[in-house]
């Protein structure tokens, strides 16, 4: 059917990109370390926060997430005072 055509095309593209990598070439949409650092976006997290202090809840969750994940960026020192989050923007 029509959906199969898209799947076949995707697999063809995937094989081409795998072949590029096996030859030492960069695949489609390659992301090097320098460009990866420039990617910004909102930190995503789900949770039910407290009624009071809800504005800082997402920041505290993000700090906890960063500390627990070796792949995540470290918590910037300038946002923390005595273990409390002072400020955090999506780009940090």
Secondary structure as UniProt FT lines:
FT   HELIX           2..22
FT   TURN            23..24
FT   TURN            28..29
FT   HELIX           33..38
FT   TURN            52..53
FT   HELIX           54..68
FT   TURN            70..71
FT   HELIX           77..79
FT   STRAND          80..81
FT   TURN            82..83
FT   STRAND          84..85
FT   TURN            90..91
//
